Every structure is written in structure tokens, then in C-alpha cells.
């Protein structure tokens, strides 16, 4: 059911600067970049390095507002799942509540849970990933 850590999510203070750093300095490859209509979230970029994926989120606002609401830096780990509905049902049977989602983002489904300390863990089902 749970396959692997799918990606690490980062919210940078400067989206373009971070995108350039990961591509130009660390040799990540841009896999996908998309605008998102979910304010204050504006844009997502997926970068790959081998079998590792990094997700950069562009969040609207000044640094202070982003830090206060979203936090800068590491946000959460994401676990890839085969089937979101099956994973959610399994977790609910284990008394783990879904704290956000699931939501269909077009080609992917996303939900969030929390570990016992309240640390967020994303669940991701890809329908367009080979």
C-alpha cells in the first residue's frame, strides 16, 4: 500500500531563486511546473534528482506572512500511495484522521495526515506518473 517517500516539500522565500539554485547548482531537473488556483498557493515546481523528487511551493505574500502561516523551509514528507481511497480507508481504520483532502489536482490526488506529534505527512497518488 505505502510504496516510498515520494518527495520533500519546501517553501522558499524566493521561488525563482530557489528554482535556479536547485537546477543550476545541485543539478535537479525540472519535471513539471504548474500554476495553482488555491490562494495563497500560486505555483508548484517538481524537480527530480535520480529517483528523488523535490516540490517547491510558491506562496503569495511577504516573507513575514509566509513564515507566520506556512513556514519557510521543510514542510512535510510525502508518501506515494497506490490508491488514495484505499489508503484513506486503511488509515481511518487505524484511527488516523485525514487532516486535509483528499483533493484531485488533475493527474494526482493529495491528502494529509499527522503523526502522533502532529507532524504533517502528505499522501500522494499519481495517475500520470510512469
C-alpha positions in Angstrom: 0.0 0.0 0.0 2.7 2.5 1.0 5.4 2.5 -1.6 8.2 5.0 -0.7 8.9 8.6 0.2 7.5 10.4 -2.8 9.0 13.8 -2.3 10.2 16.5 0.1 8.2 19.8 0.0 10.0 23.1 0.5 8.6 26.7 0.7 11.3 29.1 -0.2 11.2 32.8 0.4 12.2 33.5 -3.2 10.7 30.9 -5.5 12.7 31.7 -8.7 16.0 31.9 -6.8 15.3 28.5 -5.2 14.3 27.0 -8.5 17.5 28.3 -10.1 19.6 27.1 -7.2 18.3 23.5 -7.2 18.6 23.3 -11.0 21.8 25.2 -11.7 23.8 24.4 -8.6 22.5 20.9 -7.5 21.6 19.6 -11.0 18.0 18.9 -10.3 15.9 18.6 -13.4 12.6 20.4 -13.8 10.0 17.7 -14.2 6.8 19.8 -14.0 5.9 23.3 -13.2 2.3 24.5 -12.8 0.2 27.4 -11.7 -2.3 26.6 -8.9 -5.5 28.4 -8.2 -5.6 27.8 -4.5 -4.6 31.1 -2.8 -2.3 31.8 -1.2 -0.6 28.9 -3.1 0.4 30.2 -6.6 2.7 27.7 -8.2 4.3 24.3 -7.8 7.5 23.1 -9.3 8.6 19.4 -9.2 12.3 18.8 -9.5 14.0 15.4 -9.8 17.4 14.2 -9.0 17.6 10.5 -9.8 14.6 8.9 -8.1 14.3 11.7 -5.6 11.7 14.5 -6.0 11.6 17.9 -4.6 8.5 20.0 -4.6 8.9 23.8 -4.4 5.8 25.8 -3.5 5.4 29.5 -4.4 3.2 31.1 -1.8 1.8 34.6 -2.1 2.7 37.2 0.4 5.7 38.8 2.1 8.2 36.8 4.0 6.6 37.6 7.3 3.1 36.5 6.3 4.5 33.3 4.6 6.6 32.4 7.7 3.6 33.0 10.1 1.1 30.9 8.1 3.1 28.4 6.0 6.6 28.4 7.4 9.7 28.7 5.3 11.8 25.6 4.6 10.9 21.9 5.0 7.1 21.5 5.3 6.4 17.7 5.2 7.4 14.4 3.9 5.1 12.8 1.3 4.4 9.1 0.9 3.3 7.8 -2.5 0.3 5.5 -2.4 -1.2 3.2 -5.0 -4.8 4.1 -4.3 -5.8 7.2 -2.3 -9.3 5.8 -1.4 -7.8 2.6 -0.1 -5.1 4.4 1.9 -7.6 6.7 3.5 -9.9 3.9 4.4 -6.9 1.9 5.9 -5.7 4.9 7.9 -9.2 5.7 9.2 -9.4 2.0 10.4 -6.2 2.7 12.3 -7.7 5.8 13.9 -5.6 8.1 11.8 -7.7 11.1 10.6 -7.1 12.8 7.3 -6.4 16.4 8.2 -6.7 17.8 4.7 -8.1 16.5 1.4 -8.1 14.2 -0.4 -8.3 16.6 -3.3 -7.9 15.9 -7.0 -5.3 18.2 -8.5 -5.7 16.8 -12.1 -3.4 13.8 -12.6 -2.7 13.5 -8.9 -4.6 13.2 -5.7 -3.3 14.7 -2.4 -4.2 14.3 1.3 -2.6 15.0 4.6 -2.4 13.1 7.9 -0.4 13.8 11.1 1.9 11.6 13.0 1.4 11.3 16.8 3.4 14.5 17.4 1.4 16.5 14.9 4.0 16.4 12.1 2.2 16.5 8.8 2.6 13.7 6.3 1.3 14.1 2.8 -0.2 11.2 0.8 0.1 11.4 -3.0 -1.4 9.2 -5.7 -0.1 9.9 -9.2 -2.3 8.8 -12.1 0.0 10.3 -14.7 3.4 9.1 -13.4 5.1 6.3 -15.3 
